[in-house]
Amino acid sequence: MRTVLRGIESKTVYPAKEQRYRGENGELLEVVSDLTSFNRSPAAWKEHFDEQKEKPAFIRYKDVLLPDLPEKCITSLSEGDTPLYPATKAMRDYFGVEKLELKHEGMNPTLSFKDRGMVAGVSWARFIGADVVACASTGDTSAAMAAYAACAGIKAVVLLPEGNISFEQYSQPIAAGAITLGLDTDFDGCMELIQKITAKHRGIYLLNSMNSFRIEGQKAIGIEALHQRNWQVPDWFIIPVGNAGNVSALAKGIRELYELGIINRLPRIAGVQTKAASPLYNSYKNGWAGLVPITAKKTKASAIQIGNPVSFKKAVRELKAFNGVVEAASEEEIMDAKAVVDASGISICPNSATAMAGLRKLAKAGIIRKTDSVVAILTAHGAKFSQATVEYHRAANRFANKPKALRADVAAIEKALGL
Ligand SMILES: Cc1ncc(COP(=O)(O)O)c(C=O)c1O
């Protein structure tokens, strides 16, 4: 085996196939794979990825994601190969940067980046022989896990904060046949319970982001973006943050490419939270002080309504290594940013818009310079959040495109169109 699980603080090593989510001392774990054992030069790595172009992204990048996973265990729904859109002029003007690209992870099979994690997590579950998988979710994790488990023929159990996720997200695990439990608590409450359940019932395999194998799959987002840019590193990646797993995955993937010599410098990373749930931002503002969990407030960016981010320590370590920053955006800033991106024809969710709102603030503050190149990670599709979108446009908001209800006749339509 090339891969082990390792404690992020004590560096204690555990066998990769052991079903474990934390070290003996309770610390977070990470997957460490000896990638030098492939004996490839940077040019050979690039050639290898190019040769795999026709394969699903997870298989193309498998050697740097889960090199020990046998191909026969992979359950893929053809996730990945998401678009890297150049920003329109309207977006460049509004967000304040001249070189902006948008990596739209909402264009995955279940409409979020979580598919990148679940192709890895569910495939790994098959590899170690698990036949029940489970997660707590703010909506997207459960949608992805349920779909991949259904595809693999594995039973899925999801815990959701009842009333705190969108209707579309709620429909996804139900439709895919998962046992769907809506609990009268918030996400952090669901997370605590699923950890207790999976610790007690070892036959249930936990697929939240504290499962380090799932996180390895999410590294593909940054790796694929860099591949699409012909390995030219932008000055910045910008990404929304909730439980802090995805920002950790993004950084880990990029760092490993750098260590292999595939890229020749590191970008900076900006994580953005909603002001309704900003414990990582609070830590950053206080000189990377320790985590002070909060009770997250209700927010349109409900997928990142998380007050006690499980991957906090990993995220801080990575953000420090990338000279990273953290920003927080208000509800108004988030929904205005969403409207600007949506108006270009690229439909995004409020969580993705949180990253965009943060970008605007960081550009305004001069932390991201106008001439810096920026890749923004859009994490889910706007189609999952139709209620938030319609409510925004029906009300007196800055970029509202107010729909009109009319009498069904020609004269009324002519009047409305000014004809
Ligand atoms: C759409 C969306 N964006 C961003 C995030 C944040 O990712 P993470 O929780 O890994 O920080 C999540 C999940 O929590 C999400 O569903």
The ligand as a Gaussian input file, in Angstrom:
#p B3LYP/6-31G(d) Opt

LIG

0 1
 C      -22.843000      24.255000      -1.800000
 C      -21.829000      24.182000      -0.715000
 N      -20.866000      25.095000      -0.705000
 C      -19.917000      25.083000       0.236000
 C      -19.897000      24.133000       1.224000
 C      -18.812000      24.188000       2.240000
 O      -17.926000      23.115000       2.188000
 P      -17.242000      22.673000       3.536000
 O      -18.355000      22.306000       4.473000
 O      -16.366000      21.532000       3.204000
 O      -16.496000      23.879000       4.037000
 C      -20.907000      23.153000       1.266000
 C      -20.988000      22.078000       2.262000
 O      -20.981000      22.169000       3.415000
 C      -21.890000      23.183000       0.253000
 O      -22.871000      22.262000       0.229000

